[in-house]
């Protein structure tokens, strides 16, 4: 149900919402604050909002984030309730953690197995389907990213980078504290992750 707030209050709420998302917001989020279709069209034509993608806008005067592409495609991953579900992962996560010199052509985004969109997947994205628990996530550049250990394990399993490079990434992550002994110990109790981690550590000493 649209908000009954005054235009000034509505603008304030929209700014606060957009501020939490690096200046971006969705059509549904704006509509929930009382911005009807005609109001949205007006603000785009007036130059107050920039339409970045279908159903995604950005406040024109809001300072641009360091990685606007990450914010945009994270918001693209929203589910039917308009909640973003994606977590940047695999090679993209390794790059964001600065653990690889590889520059993947596409952004790796892991979404729930139930994720469905009625539109084609943008060519810039490479989707992976799976579960990423909160303990495997952290926030970088304002978006959820798999932590260093999860990223290394995921890339090792898919075989998209040379194993010596991943062992080097593991050593560096341990040195920097991006991978902790607690994380390693817990992963060793995971039947699926333990053998992968053992293989990584075997050649990383």
Phi, psi and omega in degrees: 000128183301150180290147178258017181288163177289159179306322180294315179295323180296316179298320180296316180295319179296318179298315180297320178295311181296325180299324180286350182234034176058032176096356184258157175200164183255166177303314182296323179295318178293318180298323180295338179267001177103007178275100180288174180303316181295323178291322179294317178299318180301312184293329175291314181294328180281352179084009179283326179241150174244127179276108185273329181196170179302118178080009181228129180237167175221139175292124187298326185266002180280136179304133182293139178288165180294323179233078181298331180297324180292317179298314183301310186281338171293316178294329177300331185280016183292150180268192184295337177270009178071024179259121177300135184242349187282152175228122179292136192213187174051225185297326178298317179296317178302318179294318180294329176278357181059046179248008178208151175269354180295142180239086185301141181289335180238159177269124178278126181226120177267128180237160179301154180299336181274358185295131178218139173230140181276018179231158179300148177287127179304142184297338181287345184258147169237107185275141172237141179251127180173178181260132176238098181297160182304325182292345178262008184242158167207166182261125174227136180054029176083008181226158177286135181225143175296143180293171187301316182296314179299319180297315180297315180296317181298316181290323177300315183294324181275346176068031184269354175225153179301141181299321177301325179294322181287325175294322177295319178297321179296315179300316181295319180295322177295317181298320182278348183087008177286337171240126184255162177297328178296317178297318180297314181299319180292322179294330179292344177269356181267119186300328182276322185274332185304311181295327178293314180297321178298318179294322179293313183290330182302321182258004183260003182274000000 
